[in-house]
Amino acid sequence: MAPFRAVPPSRAGRPSTSKSGCEGGFTLIELLVALVIGLVLVGAILTLQIKLTQQNVRSTDISLRDTEVRAAMDTIARDLTSGGFLFGGNNQNCYTILNYDTGVPGGAPGATGNLGAGYFASFPVSVVPGGAGVALPFVAGSGISLNYPAAGSSNRSDVLVIQSTNDGTQFNSTSNPVSPTMINSSYTPLSSGTLPFSTNPVPPVTVGDMALLQITVGAPPTQQLLCLRVPISATGTASGSSSISSSGSFMPSSYYTGYSGQLGGIGLTGQSISNAQLQNGKLIDLGSTSKTNQFTYAYFVDGSTYAFPTLVRAKINTSTDLEVGRQAIAAGVVSLQVLFGVGTPSTGVTSYMTWANVLSNNQSQNVQTVKVLVLTRSIYSDQKDPMKQAAIDLPDQFGQAAYTKYTPSAAETLQHFSAQEVELTVRSAVWSK
């Protein structure tokens, strides 16, 4: 019998207690390292995305501001192309239109206080200096009181005022709206407000309409054509003439004598109105006040209605002096500045003036062009790129000493600024005088 011999167990059959390297898992440290790397990568991607989004917002903001300003310039240009009442061949251009309304603050545009309460002068295009608390002198009812620039600010923002018509002419095509007054010593319109006219034909006017009376003031070579806005309150016939009377809230209580006392305030120093002048004039019926297509447009910066300064366009009925509409047309506008190119048709523009200088130098009839400068700022701030200059030198940038520098507030130093300028021809200046 063979001896017993123990056989060692097979190595292949023994269970393995070790693992190969390819089957091993991550240690806790390795997992933490991987997590940190992942978080860093996610943070980098988010940071990049945020920066790209901010850059896109700033770029879009600046682009929108430029687009809105260009659109605003187009609107201003459209209003200026019909600036002034379009009389066609019915009369010559007025030096100015002198108005009265018991419901307005009064004062000449650009020279508030030169005219008495209730009186204001109208030009095809003019300017009222802006500023918090300034009331536009030609708006009745609740009026328009400015809120920008803030009181005490050295910054400037003008109110651009344009008289315009919606159509090519404001007249009814079926009748001649112009009626010459006549000499009749039985009438004293200066103190009575009643003008004499021919009885054949009787003036084609309607009671309740608004009218312009055009008279000649002064003597050559400084003679001027002056228009007075008057209401047609009543008509009649007496002493061999038909007559038109003017009274009420749109007529001075002292009638044409009241207008006479305001001529110095519109630059016609030493001049007055007489009965003879009134009886050698022309009355132009402008039509119903409720159906007028004559409007005054006022462009100004509103600094409080919106979250940021905004250029707005107010529409005022020229016959009633009431605001009938307002629209915001450009956000972020911080300064609107207007200059007037003065010259003659033969010389062209020889100098640029503010409206106050135009009036003080009696150059309102020599305005050939209007320069409009609009300064805008971005809506969103840029913390990484603050302004380094204390003021924006608009006079130097545009080569016009009559412009005013703009000094940003502390908060605005984080904004981006852009300035645009356009020069437009005043249409009434190219018509025969």
C-alpha positions as CSV (number, residue, x, y, z in Angstrom):
1,M,0.0,0.0,0.0
2,A,1.4,3.2,-1.1
3,P,2.2,5.7,1.6
4,F,-0.1,8.7,2.1
5,R,1.2,12.0,0.6
6,A,-0.6,15.3,1.1
7,V,-1.1,17.3,-2.0
8,P,-0.9,21.1,-1.6
9,P,-4.0,23.0,-2.8
10,S,-3.8,24.4,-6.3
11,R,-2.9,28.1,-6.5
12,A,-5.6,28.6,-9.1
13,G,-8.3,27.4,-6.8
14,R,-7.3,29.6,-3.9
15,P,-9.4,32.8,-3.6
16,S,-7.5,36.0,-4.3
17,T,-7.3,38.6,-1.6
18,S,-5.5,41.3,-3.8
19,K,-6.8,43.6,-6.6
20,S,-5.1,44.7,-9.7
21,G,-4.2,48.4,-10.3
22,C,-6.8,48.8,-13.0
23,E,-9.6,47.8,-10.7
24,G,-8.7,50.2,-7.9
25,G,-11.1,53.2,-7.0
26,F,-10.2,56.9,-6.1
27,T,-9.1,57.7,-2.7
28,L,-10.9,60.4,-0.7
29,I,-8.1,62.9,-1.4
30,E,-8.3,62.2,-5.1
31,L,-12.0,62.8,-5.1
32,L,-11.6,66.1,-3.3
33,V,-8.9,67.2,-5.7
34,A,-11.1,66.4,-8.7
35,L,-14.0,68.2,-7.1
36,V,-11.9,71.3,-6.5
37,I,-10.7,71.3,-10.1
38,G,-14.3,70.9,-11.3
39,L,-15.4,73.8,-9.2
40,V,-12.6,76.0,-10.5
41,L,-13.5,75.2,-14.1
42,V,-17.2,75.9,-13.5
43,G,-16.3,79.2,-11.7
44,A,-14.0,80.2,-14.6
45,I,-16.7,79.4,-17.2
46,L,-19.4,81.3,-15.2
47,T,-17.0,84.3,-14.7
48,L,-16.3,84.4,-18.4
49,Q,-20.0,84.1,-19.2
50,I,-20.8,87.0,-16.8
51,K,-18.1,89.2,-18.3
52,L,-19.4,88.4,-21.8
53,T,-22.9,89.2,-20.7
54,Q,-21.8,92.5,-19.1
55,Q,-19.9,93.4,-22.2
56,N,-22.9,92.6,-24.4
57,V,-25.2,94.7,-22.2
58,R,-22.8,97.6,-22.3
59,S,-22.4,97.3,-26.1
60,T,-26.2,97.0,-26.6
61,D,-26.8,99.9,-24.2
62,I,-24.4,102.2,-26.2
63,S,-25.8,101.0,-29.5
64,L,-29.4,101.7,-28.4
65,R,-28.5,105.2,-27.1
66,D,-26.9,106.1,-30.5
67,T,-29.9,104.7,-32.4
68,E,-32.4,106.7,-30.2
69,V,-30.4,109.9,-30.6
70,R,-30.3,109.5,-34.4
71,A,-34.1,108.9,-34.4
72,A,-34.5,112.0,-32.2
73,M,-32.4,114.0,-34.7
74,D,-34.7,112.8,-37.5
75,T,-37.7,114.0,-35.6
76,I,-36.2,117.4,-34.9
77,A,-35.2,117.7,-38.6
78,R,-38.8,116.9,-39.6
79,D,-40.2,119.6,-37.3
80,L,-37.7,122.2,-38.5
81,T,-38.5,121.6,-42.2
82,S,-41.9,123.2,-41.5
83,G,-40.7,125.6,-38.9
84,G,-42.7,128.8,-38.8
85,F,-46.2,129.3,-40.2
86,L,-46.3,128.4,-43.8
87,F,-48.0,131.3,-45.3
88,G,-47.1,130.5,-48.9
89,G,-47.6,133.6,-51.1
90,N,-50.2,135.2,-48.8
91,N,-47.7,137.4,-46.9
92,Q,-44.1,138.0,-46.0
93,N,-42.4,136.4,-43.0
94,C,-43.1,138.1,-39.6
95,Y,-40.2,139.4,-37.5
96,T,-42.0,137.6,-34.7
97,I,-45.5,136.8,-33.5
98,L,-46.5,138.6,-30.3
99,N,-49.1,136.7,-28.3
100,Y,-51.2,137.3,-25.2
101,D,-52.9,134.7,-22.9
102,T,-54.0,135.2,-19.4
103,G,-53.2,131.6,-18.6
104,V,-49.5,131.5,-19.4
105,P,-46.5,132.7,-17.4
106,G,-45.3,135.0,-20.2
107,G,-41.8,136.2,-21.0
108,A,-39.8,136.2,-24.3
109,P,-38.2,132.9,-25.2
110,G,-34.5,133.2,-24.3
111,A,-35.1,136.4,-22.3
112,T,-37.7,135.6,-19.7
113,G,-38.9,138.7,-18.0
114,N,-38.5,141.1,-21.0
115,L,-42.3,140.9,-21.6
116,G,-45.1,141.4,-19.2
117,A,-47.2,138.7,-17.6
118,G,-49.3,136.9,-20.2
119,Y,-47.2,138.1,-23.1
120,F,-44.8,135.9,-25.1
121,A,-43.1,136.1,-28.5
122,S,-43.1,133.2,-31.0
123,F,-40.4,132.5,-33.6
124,P,-40.1,129.8,-36.2
125,V,-37.3,128.3,-34.0
126,S,-36.0,129.6,-30.6
127,V,-34.6,128.4,-27.3
128,V,-35.6,128.8,-23.7
129,P,-32.7,128.3,-21.2
130,G,-33.4,125.1,-19.2
131,G,-33.1,124.7,-15.4
132,A,-35.1,123.3,-12.5
133,G,-38.1,125.4,-11.7
134,V,-38.2,127.2,-15.1
135,A,-41.8,127.5,-16.4
136,L,-42.1,127.5,-20.2
137,P,-43.6,131.0,-20.9
138,F,-45.9,129.9,-23.7
139,V,-47.8,126.9,-22.1
140,A,-51.2,127.5,-20.4
141,G,-53.2,125.2,-18.2
142,S,-51.1,123.2,-15.8
143,G,-48.1,124.4,-17.8
144,I,-44.7,122.8,-18.2
145,S,-42.2,123.3,-15.4
146,L,-38.7,122.0,-16.0
147,N,-36.8,119.8,-13.5
148,Y,-33.4,119.7,-15.2
149,P,-30.5,120.6,-14.8
150,A,-30.7,120.6,-11.1
151,A,-30.6,124.0,-9.3
152,G,-27.0,125.2,-8.9
153,S,-25.6,123.0,-11.6
154,S,-23.1,124.4,-14.0
155,N,-24.3,122.1,-16.7
156,R,-26.5,123.5,-19.5
157,S,-29.5,122.0,-21.3
158,D,-31.6,124.1,-23.6
159,V,-35.3,123.8,-24.5
160,L,-35.6,123.8,-28.3
161,V,-38.8,125.4,-29.4
162,I,-40.2,125.0,-33.0
163,Q,-43.4,126.3,-34.4
164,S,-44.7,124.0,-37.1
165,T,-47.7,122.8,-39.1
166,N,-48.8,119.3,-39.7
167,D,-49.6,120.1,-43.4
168,G,-48.1,122.1,-46.2
169,T,-50.4,125.0,-45.4
170,Q,-52.9,125.8,-42.6
171,F,-55.4,127.5,-44.8
172,N,-58.7,126.4,-46.3
173,S,-58.2,126.1,-50.1
174,T,-61.8,127.3,-50.8
175,S,-61.4,130.8,-49.5
176,N,-58.8,133.5,-49.2
177,P,-57.9,133.9,-45.5
178,V,-56.2,137.3,-45.9
179,S,-58.2,140.5,-45.4
180,P,-56.6,144.0,-45.6
181,T,-57.8,146.4,-42.9
182,M,-59.0,149.8,-44.1
183,I,-58.5,153.4,-43.0
184,N,-61.6,154.8,-41.3
185,S,-61.2,157.7,-38.8
186,S,-64.4,156.6,-37.0
187,Y,-62.5,153.6,-35.6
188,T,-59.8,153.7,-32.9
189,P,-58.7,150.0,-32.7
190,L,-55.7,150.9,-30.5
191,S,-58.0,151.4,-27.6
192,S,-61.2,149.6,-28.6
193,G,-59.9,146.4,-30.2
194,T,-62.2,146.8,-33.2
195,L,-60.6,146.9,-36.7
196,P,-62.4,148.4,-39.8
197,F,-62.6,146.4,-43.1
198,S,-64.2,146.9,-46.5
199,T,-67.8,146.0,-46.9
200,N,-67.2,144.6,-50.4
201,P,-66.2,142.0,-49.9
202,V,-66.8,141.3,-46.2
203,P,-63.8,139.5,-44.7
204,P,-64.3,135.7,-44.8
205,V,-63.8,135.1,-41.1
206,T,-65.5,133.0,-38.5
207,V,-66.2,134.2,-35.0
208,G,-64.3,132.0,-32.5
209,D,-61.3,131.5,-34.9
210,M,-57.8,132.7,-34.1
211,A,-56.1,135.2,-36.4
212,L,-52.8,137.0,-37.1
213,L,-52.8,140.7,-37.7
214,Q,-49.7,141.8,-39.6
215,I,-48.5,145.4,-39.4
216,T,-45.4,147.4,-40.3
217,V,-43.4,148.8,-37.5
218,G,-40.6,151.3,-37.8
219,A,-39.2,153.0,-40.8
220,P,-36.6,151.9,-43.4
221,P,-34.0,150.6,-43.2
222,T,-34.9,149.1,-39.8
223,Q,-38.6,148.6,-40.7
224,Q,-40.0,145.2,-39.5
225,L,-43.2,143.2,-40.2
226,L,-44.8,142.3,-36.9
227,C,-47.6,139.8,-36.4
228,L,-50.0,140.0,-33.4
229,R,-52.1,136.9,-32.5
230,V,-55.7,138.0,-31.9
231,P,-59.0,136.2,-31.4
232,I,-62.0,136.9,-33.7
233,S,-64.6,137.6,-31.0
234,A,-67.3,139.5,-33.0
235,T,-68.1,140.9,-36.4
236,G,-70.3,143.8,-37.4
237,T,-70.9,146.8,-39.7
238,A,-70.8,150.5,-38.8
239,S,-69.7,153.8,-40.1
240,G,-69.2,152.5,-43.7
241,S,-67.0,149.6,-42.7
242,S,-67.4,146.0,-41.7
243,S,-65.6,145.3,-38.4
244,I,-63.9,142.6,-36.4
245,S,-63.5,142.9,-32.6
246,S,-61.1,141.1,-30.4
247,S,-61.4,140.6,-26.7
248,G,-61.3,137.9,-24.0
249,S,-58.4,135.9,-22.5
250,F,-56.3,136.0,-25.7
251,M,-56.5,139.8,-25.9
252,P,-55.0,142.3,-23.6
253,S,-57.6,144.2,-21.5
254,S,-56.1,147.4,-23.0
255,Y,-56.4,145.9,-26.5
256,Y,-53.7,146.9,-29.0
257,T,-52.3,149.5,-26.6
258,G,-51.2,146.5,-24.4
259,Y,-49.3,145.1,-27.4
260,S,-47.7,148.4,-28.1
261,G,-46.1,148.5,-24.7
262,Q,-44.3,145.2,-25.3
263,L,-42.3,146.1,-28.4
264,G,-39.2,147.0,-26.5
265,G,-39.2,143.5,-25.0
266,I,-38.9,141.9,-28.5
267,G,-36.0,144.1,-29.6
268,L,-38.1,146.9,-31.3
269,T,-36.8,149.5,-28.9
270,G,-38.4,152.9,-29.3
271,Q,-41.2,151.6,-31.5
272,S,-45.0,151.8,-30.8
273,I,-48.2,150.8,-32.5
274,S,-50.6,153.5,-33.8
275,N,-54.2,153.5,-35.2
276,A,-52.8,154.3,-38.7
277,Q,-50.6,151.2,-38.6
278,L,-53.5,149.0,-37.5
279,Q,-55.6,150.3,-40.4
280,N,-52.9,149.5,-42.9
281,G,-52.4,145.9,-41.9
282,K,-53.6,142.4,-43.0
283,L,-55.7,140.0,-40.9
284,I,-55.2,136.3,-41.6
285,D,-57.8,133.9,-40.3
286,L,-56.0,130.8,-38.9
287,G,-59.1,128.8,-38.5
288,S,-60.7,127.0,-35.6
289,T,-58.7,126.5,-32.4
290,S,-60.1,123.0,-32.0
291,K,-59.1,121.9,-35.6
292,T,-55.8,123.7,-36.0
293,N,-52.9,122.0,-37.5
294,Q,-50.5,124.5,-36.0
295,F,-48.4,123.3,-33.1
296,T,-45.4,124.3,-31.0
297,Y,-43.0,121.5,-30.2
298,A,-40.7,121.8,-27.2
299,Y,-37.7,119.5,-26.8
300,F,-36.2,119.3,-23.3
301,V,-34.6,116.9,-20.9
302,D,-36.8,115.4,-18.2
303,G,-34.6,114.5,-15.2
304,S,-37.2,113.1,-12.8
305,T,-40.1,111.3,-14.5
306,Y,-37.9,108.4,-15.6
307,A,-35.1,106.4,-13.9
308,F,-32.6,108.3,-16.0
309,P,-32.5,111.7,-17.9
310,T,-34.7,111.5,-21.0
311,L,-35.2,113.8,-24.0
312,V,-38.9,114.4,-24.4
313,R,-41.0,116.2,-27.1
314,A,-44.0,118.1,-25.9
315,K,-46.7,119.2,-28.3
316,I,-48.6,122.4,-27.7
317,N,-51.6,123.7,-29.6
318,T,-50.5,127.1,-30.9
319,S,-54.0,128.6,-30.9
320,T,-54.9,127.6,-27.3
321,D,-51.4,127.3,-25.7
322,L,-52.4,124.0,-24.1
323,E,-50.1,120.9,-24.1
324,V,-51.8,118.2,-26.1
325,G,-49.2,115.4,-26.0
326,R,-45.8,114.4,-24.9
327,Q,-43.5,111.5,-25.8
328,A,-40.1,110.3,-24.6
329,I,-37.8,110.0,-27.6
330,A,-34.3,109.3,-26.3
331,A,-33.2,107.8,-23.0
332,G,-29.9,108.8,-21.3
333,V,-29.7,112.4,-22.7
334,V,-28.0,114.6,-20.2
335,S,-27.5,117.8,-22.3
336,L,-29.3,119.4,-25.3
337,Q,-27.5,122.4,-26.6
338,V,-28.6,124.6,-29.5
339,L,-26.7,127.2,-31.5
340,F,-27.9,129.4,-34.4
341,G,-26.0,130.1,-37.6
342,V,-26.4,133.7,-38.4
343,G,-25.7,135.4,-41.7
344,T,-27.4,136.4,-45.0
345,P,-28.3,134.5,-48.1
346,S,-25.4,136.1,-49.9
347,T,-22.7,135.5,-47.2
348,G,-24.0,132.3,-45.7
349,V,-23.4,131.6,-42.0
350,T,-20.8,134.0,-40.6
351,S,-21.1,133.2,-36.9
352,Y,-22.8,130.8,-34.4
353,M,-24.7,132.3,-31.4
354,T,-26.8,131.2,-28.5
355,W,-30.4,132.3,-28.7
356,A,-29.9,135.0,-26.0
357,N,-27.1,136.5,-28.2
358,V,-29.3,136.3,-31.3
359,L,-32.0,138.4,-29.5
360,S,-29.6,140.9,-28.0
361,N,-28.0,141.5,-31.4
362,N,-31.4,141.7,-33.2
363,Q,-30.4,138.8,-35.5
364,S,-33.6,136.7,-35.4
365,Q,-34.4,137.4,-39.0
366,N,-30.8,136.4,-40.1
367,V,-30.9,132.9,-38.7
368,Q,-29.9,130.6,-41.5
369,T,-29.1,127.3,-39.7
370,V,-29.6,125.6,-36.4
371,K,-26.9,123.4,-34.7
372,V,-28.3,120.8,-32.3
373,L,-25.9,118.9,-30.0
374,V,-27.1,116.0,-27.9
375,L,-24.9,114.5,-25.2
376,T,-26.0,111.0,-23.9
377,R,-24.7,108.7,-21.3
378,S,-25.1,104.9,-20.9
379,I,-27.9,103.5,-18.8
380,Y,-25.7,100.9,-17.1
381,S,-22.5,101.7,-15.3
382,D,-19.0,100.3,-16.0
383,Q,-17.1,99.7,-12.7
384,K,-13.9,98.7,-14.5
385,D,-13.6,101.8,-16.7
386,P,-14.4,105.0,-14.7
387,M,-14.0,108.5,-16.3
388,K,-10.7,110.1,-15.8
389,Q,-11.6,113.6,-17.0
390,A,-13.3,116.1,-14.7
391,A,-15.5,117.6,-17.5
392,I,-16.4,116.8,-21.1
393,D,-15.0,119.6,-23.2
394,L,-17.8,120.0,-25.8
395,P,-16.6,123.5,-27.0
396,D,-13.2,122.0,-27.8
397,Q,-14.5,118.7,-29.3
398,F,-16.9,120.5,-31.7
399,G,-14.9,123.7,-32.3
400,Q,-17.7,126.0,-31.0
401,A,-16.9,128.2,-28.1
402,A,-20.6,128.9,-27.5
403,Y,-21.2,125.4,-26.3
404,T,-20.8,124.6,-22.6
405,K,-18.7,121.9,-20.9
406,Y,-20.5,119.1,-19.2
407,T,-19.4,118.1,-15.7
408,P,-20.5,114.5,-14.8
409,S,-21.8,113.9,-11.3
410,A,-20.0,111.4,-9.0
411,A,-22.3,108.6,-10.1
412,E,-21.9,109.4,-13.7
413,T,-18.2,108.9,-13.7
414,L,-19.0,105.2,-14.2
415,Q,-21.0,105.9,-17.3
416,H,-19.9,106.0,-21.0
417,F,-20.7,109.3,-22.8
418,S,-21.4,110.0,-26.5
419,A,-22.0,113.4,-28.2
420,Q,-23.7,113.9,-31.6
421,E,-24.2,117.1,-33.5
422,V,-26.3,118.0,-36.6
423,E,-26.7,121.3,-38.4
424,L,-30.0,122.0,-40.2
425,T,-31.1,124.7,-42.5
426,V,-34.1,126.8,-41.3
427,R,-36.6,126.5,-44.1
428,S,-38.2,129.9,-43.7
429,A,-34.8,131.5,-44.3
430,V,-34.6,130.3,-47.9
431,W,-38.0,131.9,-48.8
432,S,-38.1,135.4,-50.1
433,K,-38.2,138.0,-47.3
